[in-house]
Amino acid sequence: MKQYLEHGHLTLVGKAWEIRHQLKLLSKSGAKAGPAQGPTLREWLQASVRSR
């Protein structure tokens, strides 16, 4: 499975089950952290783009 980060967009490339699994992991980590405790996926992507 490959993950590409460009212009604030995350692109997942792989088998359907791999993509579903990765999306579940991303949604679980966001749900556990909550909005007050951790960055949203959008904030994380923006920070990743800026750090390049």
Biopython code that builds the backbone (N, CA, C, O; Angstrom):
import numpy as np
from Bio.PDB.StructureBuilder import StructureBuilder

atoms = [
    (1, "MET", "N", (0.845, -1.170, 0.000)),
    (1, "MET", "CA", (0.000, 0.000, 0.000)),
    (1, "MET", "C", (0.891, 1.234, 0.000)),
    (1, "MET", "O", (1.928, 1.272, 0.662)),
    (2, "LYS", "N", (0.464, 2.243, -0.757)),
    (2, "LYS", "CA", (1.225, 3.482, -0.836)),
    (2, "LYS", "C", (0.328, 4.644, -0.433)),
    (2, "LYS", "O", (-0.883, 4.631, -0.656)),
    (3, "GLN", "N", (0.963, 5.655, 0.169)),
    (3, "GLN", "CA", (0.255, 6.859, 0.567)),
    (3, "GLN", "C", (0.994, 8.055, -0.014)),
    (3, "GLN", "O", (2.205, 8.192, 0.158)),
    (4, "TYR", "N", (0.259, 8.915, -0.698)),
    (4, "TYR", "CA", (0.844, 10.110, -1.284)),
    (4, "TYR", "C", (0.197, 11.335, -0.653)),
    (4, "TYR", "O", (-1.017, 11.378, -0.451)),
    (5, "LEU", "N", (1.005, 12.308, -0.353)),
    (5, "LEU", "CA", (0.530, 13.544, 0.241)),
    (5, "LEU", "C", (0.943, 14.691, -0.661)),
    (5, "LEU", "O", (2.127, 15.012, -0.762)),
    (6, "GLU", "N", (-0.039, 15.315, -1.325)),
    (6, "GLU", "CA", (0.229, 16.418, -2.235)),
    (6, "GLU", "C", (-0.821, 17.490, -2.067)),
    (6, "GLU", "O", (-2.019, 17.205, -2.053)),
    (7, "HIS", "N", (-0.376, 18.711, -1.940)),
    (7, "HIS", "CA", (-1.278, 19.867, -1.906)),
    (7, "HIS", "C", (-2.402, 19.692, -0.888)),
    (7, "HIS", "O", (-3.542, 20.075, -1.151)),
    (8, "GLY", "N", (-2.091, 19.124, 0.255)),
    (8, "GLY", "CA", (-3.090, 18.967, 1.303)),
    (8, "GLY", "C", (-4.072, 17.834, 1.082)),
    (8, "GLY", "O", (-5.099, 17.762, 1.757)),
    (9, "HIS", "N", (-3.766, 16.937, 0.133)),
    (9, "HIS", "CA", (-4.641, 15.798, -0.156)),
    (9, "HIS", "C", (-3.886, 14.511, 0.105)),
    (9, "HIS", "O", (-2.712, 14.384, -0.244)),
    (10, "LEU", "N", (-4.555, 13.572, 0.713)),
    (10, "LEU", "CA", (-3.985, 12.260, 0.962)),
    (10, "LEU", "C", (-4.560, 11.293, -0.067)),
    (10, "LEU", "O", (-5.777, 11.174, -0.206)),
    (11, "THR", "N", (-3.685, 10.608, -0.782)),
    (11, "THR", "CA", (-4.107, 9.619, -1.763)),
    (11, "THR", "C", (-3.600, 8.260, -1.322)),
    (11, "THR", "O", (-2.403, 8.083, -1.098)),
    (12, "LEU", "N", (-4.497, 7.305, -1.197)),
    (12, "LEU", "CA", (-4.146, 5.950, -0.819)),
    (12, "LEU", "C", (-4.239, 5.062, -2.059)),
    (12, "LEU", "O", (-5.229, 5.097, -2.790)),
    (13, "VAL", "N", (-3.190, 4.263, -2.283)),
    (13, "VAL", "CA", (-3.157, 3.361, -3.430)),
    (13, "VAL", "C", (-2.852, 1.963, -2.920)),
    (13, "VAL", "O", (-1.856, 1.738, -2.233)),
    (14, "GLY", "N", (-3.717, 1.041, -3.265)),
    (14, "GLY", "CA", (-3.502, -0.342, -2.839)),
    (14, "GLY", "C", (-4.749, -1.162, -3.083)),
    (14, "GLY", "O", (-5.674, -0.735, -3.775)),
    (15, "LYS", "N", (-4.754, -2.320, -2.515)),
    (15, "LYS", "CA", (-5.920, -3.197, -2.609)),
    (15, "LYS", "C", (-7.061, -2.589, -1.795)),
    (15, "LYS", "O", (-6.829, -1.841, -0.845)),
    (16, "ALA", "N", (-8.282, -2.916, -2.174)),
    (16, "ALA", "CA", (-9.458, -2.337, -1.502)),
    (16, "ALA", "C", (-9.443, -2.617, -0.008)),
    (16, "ALA", "O", (-9.757, -1.733, 0.788)),
    (17, "TRP", "N", (-9.079, -3.846, 0.387)),
    (17, "TRP", "CA", (-9.073, -4.163, 1.821)),
    (17, "TRP", "C", (-7.999, -3.375, 2.563)),
    (17, "TRP", "O", (-8.184, -3.026, 3.729)),
    (18, "GLU", "N", (-6.856, -3.087, 1.887)),
    (18, "GLU", "CA", (-5.798, -2.302, 2.523)),
    (18, "GLU", "C", (-6.253, -0.865, 2.770)),
    (18, "GLU", "O", (-5.983, -0.285, 3.822)),
    (19, "ILE", "N", (-6.945, -0.306, 1.784)),
    (19, "ILE", "CA", (-7.435, 1.068, 1.899)),
    (19, "ILE", "C", (-8.493, 1.148, 2.991)),
    (19, "ILE", "O", (-8.468, 2.071, 3.805)),
    (20, "ARG", "N", (-9.425, 0.193, 3.022)),
    (20, "ARG", "CA", (-10.446, 0.181, 4.076)),
    (20, "ARG", "C", (-9.795, 0.074, 5.456)),
    (20, "ARG", "O", (-10.203, 0.760, 6.394)),
    (21, "HIS", "N", (-8.795, -0.778, 5.575)),
    (21, "HIS", "CA", (-8.102, -0.952, 6.851)),
    (21, "HIS", "C", (-7.417, 0.344, 7.277)),
    (21, "HIS", "O", (-7.515, 0.750, 8.435)),
    (22, "GLN", "N", (-6.729, 0.988, 6.346)),
    (22, "GLN", "CA", (-6.035, 2.238, 6.667)),
    (22, "GLN", "C", (-7.022, 3.332, 7.061)),
    (22, "GLN", "O", (-6.757, 4.094, 7.991)),
    (23, "LEU", "N", (-8.155, 3.421, 6.367)),
    (23, "LEU", "CA", (-9.173, 4.417, 6.705)),
    (23, "LEU", "C", (-9.753, 4.158, 8.093)),
    (23, "LEU", "O", (-10.015, 5.095, 8.846)),
    (24, "LYS", "N", (-9.950, 2.886, 8.428)),
    (24, "LYS", "CA", (-10.435, 2.560, 9.776)),
    (24, "LYS", "C", (-9.431, 2.990, 10.829)),
    (24, "LYS", "O", (-9.812, 3.545, 11.860)),
    (25, "LEU", "N", (-8.142, 2.738, 10.580)),
    (25, "LEU", "CA", (-7.109, 3.146, 11.531)),
    (25, "LEU", "C", (-7.084, 4.661, 11.692)),
    (25, "LEU", "O", (-6.980, 5.172, 12.807)),
    (26, "LEU", "N", (-7.180, 5.376, 10.577)),
    (26, "LEU", "CA", (-7.167, 6.842, 10.636)),
    (26, "LEU", "C", (-8.390, 7.374, 11.374)),
    (26, "LEU", "O", (-8.284, 8.326, 12.146)),
    (27, "SER", "N", (-9.556, 6.760, 11.138)),
    (27, "SER", "CA", (-10.766, 7.246, 11.810)),
    (27, "SER", "C", (-10.742, 6.911, 13.297)),
    (27, "SER", "O", (-11.220, 7.699, 14.112)),
    (28, "LYS", "N", (-10.191, 5.749, 13.663)),
    (28, "LYS", "CA", (-10.091, 5.388, 15.077)),
    (28, "LYS", "C", (-9.140, 6.310, 15.817)),
    (28, "LYS", "O", (-9.429, 6.725, 16.939)),
    (29, "SER", "N", (-8.014, 6.634, 15.209)),
    (29, "SER", "CA", (-7.050, 7.512, 15.882)),
    (29, "SER", "C", (-7.635, 8.906, 16.048)),
    (29, "SER", "O", (-7.354, 9.577, 17.040)),
    (30, "GLY", "N", (-8.440, 9.349, 15.096)),
    (30, "GLY", "CA", (-9.097, 10.650, 15.218)),
    (30, "GLY", "C", (-10.187, 10.644, 16.268)),
    (30, "GLY", "O", (-10.373, 11.634, 16.976)),
    (31, "ALA", "N", (-10.916, 9.530, 16.377)),
    (31, "ALA", "CA", (-11.994, 9.426, 17.363)),
    (31, "ALA", "C", (-11.434, 9.348, 18.780)),
    (31, "ALA", "O", (-12.010, 9.920, 19.706)),
    (32, "LYS", "N", (-10.319, 8.647, 18.955)),
    (32, "LYS", "CA", (-9.710, 8.528, 20.277)),
    (32, "LYS", "C", (-9.163, 9.862, 20.759)),
    (32, "LYS", "O", (-9.313, 10.225, 21.926)),
    (33, "ALA", "N", (-8.526, 10.584, 19.844)),
    (33, "ALA", "CA", (-7.891, 11.840, 20.233)),
    (33, "ALA", "C", (-8.930, 12.913, 20.535)),
    (33, "ALA", "O", (-8.754, 13.712, 21.454)),
    (34, "GLY", "N", (-10.001, 12.929, 19.766)),
    (34, "GLY", "CA", (-11.011, 13.962, 19.955)),
    (34, "GLY", "C", (-10.508, 15.295, 19.431)),
    (34, "GLY", "O", (-9.300, 15.486, 19.288)),
    (35, "PRO", "N", (-11.404, 16.208, 19.147)),
    (35, "PRO", "CA", (-10.994, 17.465, 18.547)),
    (35, "PRO", "C", (-10.128, 18.333, 19.468)),
    (35, "PRO", "O", (-9.290, 19.092, 18.981)),
    (36, "ALA", "N", (-10.312, 18.235, 20.767)),
    (36, "ALA", "CA", (-9.553, 19.087, 21.677)),
    (36, "ALA", "C", (-8.157, 18.521, 21.944)),
    (36, "ALA", "O", (-7.265, 19.268, 22.348)),
    (37, "GLN", "N", (-7.947, 17.218, 21.728)),
    (37, "GLN", "CA", (-6.686, 16.592, 22.099)),
    (37, "GLN", "C", (-5.696, 16.446, 20.955)),
    (37, "GLN", "O", (-4.488, 16.448, 21.192)),
    (38, "GLY", "N", (-6.167, 16.320, 19.730)),
    (38, "GLY", "CA", (-5.252, 16.083, 18.625)),
    (38, "GLY", "C", (-5.708, 16.787, 17.366)),
    (38, "GLY", "O", (-6.848, 17.241, 17.269)),
    (39, "PRO", "N", (-4.810, 16.873, 16.407)),
    (39, "PRO", "CA", (-5.164, 17.539, 15.156)),
    (39, "PRO", "C", (-6.129, 16.707, 14.315)),
    (39, "PRO", "O", (-6.137, 15.479, 14.393)),
    (40, "THR", "N", (-6.928, 17.381, 13.525)),
    (40, "THR", "CA", (-7.785, 16.679, 12.577)),
    (40, "THR", "C", (-6.925, 16.207, 11.422)),
    (40, "THR", "O", (-5.766, 16.605, 11.309)),
    (41, "LEU", "N", (-7.477, 15.364, 10.565)),
    (41, "LEU", "CA", (-6.734, 14.883, 9.411)),
    (41, "LEU", "C", (-6.332, 16.064, 8.528)),
    (41, "LEU", "O", (-5.217, 16.104, 8.009)),
    (42, "ARG", "N", (-7.228, 17.010, 8.363)),
    (42, "ARG", "CA", (-6.923, 18.188, 7.542)),
    (42, "ARG", "C", (-5.757, 18.982, 8.130)),
    (42, "ARG", "O", (-4.862, 19.400, 7.396)),
    (43, "GLU", "N", (-5.761, 19.191, 9.445)),
    (43, "GLU", "CA", (-4.674, 19.923, 10.105)),
    (43, "GLU", "C", (-3.357, 19.156, 9.975)),
    (43, "GLU", "O", (-2.308, 19.757, 9.741)),
    (44, "TRP", "N", (-3.411, 17.832, 10.126)),
    (44, "TRP", "CA", (-2.216, 17.017, 10.003)),
    (44, "TRP", "C", (-1.642, 17.107, 8.593)),
    (44, "TRP", "O", (-0.429, 17.213, 8.413)),
    (45, "LEU", "N", (-2.536, 17.063, 7.579)),
    (45, "LEU", "CA", (-2.089, 17.163, 6.194)),
    (45, "LEU", "C", (-1.464, 18.526, 5.929)),
    (45, "LEU", "O", (-0.423, 18.611, 5.278)),
    (46, "GLN", "N", (-2.080, 19.579, 6.417)),
    (46, "GLN", "CA", (-1.542, 20.923, 6.198)),
    (46, "GLN", "C", (-0.169, 21.061, 6.859)),
    (46, "GLN", "O", (0.738, 21.652, 6.272)),
    (47, "ALA", "N", (-0.004, 20.533, 8.052)),
    (47, "ALA", "CA", (1.282, 20.596, 8.731)),
    (47, "ALA", "C", (2.338, 19.788, 7.987)),
    (47, "ALA", "O", (3.501, 20.185, 7.923)),
    (48, "SER", "N", (1.929, 18.652, 7.426)),
    (48, "SER", "CA", (2.867, 17.809, 6.681)),
    (48, "SER", "C", (3.325, 18.503, 5.414)),
    (48, "SER", "O", (4.494, 18.403, 5.042)),
    (49, "VAL", "N", (2.433, 19.198, 4.752)),
    (49, "VAL", "CA", (2.789, 19.903, 3.512)),
    (49, "VAL", "C", (3.743, 21.047, 3.834)),
    (49, "VAL", "O", (4.711, 21.264, 3.105)),
    (50, "ARG", "N", (3.485, 21.781, 4.913)),
    (50, "ARG", "CA", (4.335, 22.902, 5.306)),
    (50, "ARG", "C", (5.738, 22.445, 5.701)),
    (50, "ARG", "O", (6.706, 23.176, 5.491)),
    (51, "SER", "N", (5.857, 21.256, 6.266)),
    (51, "SER", "CA", (7.157, 20.789, 6.747)),
    (51, "SER", "C", (8.070, 20.296, 5.615)),
    (51, "SER", "O", (9.253, 20.044, 5.846)),
    (52, "ARG", "N", (7.546, 20.160, 4.430)),
    (52, "ARG", "CA", (8.374, 19.684, 3.287)),
    (52, "ARG", "C", (9.313, 20.714, 2.831)),
    (52, "ARG", "O", (10.074, 20.484, 1.892)),
]
sb = StructureBuilder()
sb.init_structure("model")
sb.init_model(0)
sb.init_chain("A")
sb.init_seg("    ")
for serial, (resi, resn, name, xyz) in enumerate(atoms, 1):
    if name == "N":
        sb.init_residue(resn, " ", resi, " ")
    sb.init_atom(name, np.array(xyz, "f"), 0.0, 1.0, " ", f" {name:<3s}", serial, name[0])
structure = sb.get_structure()
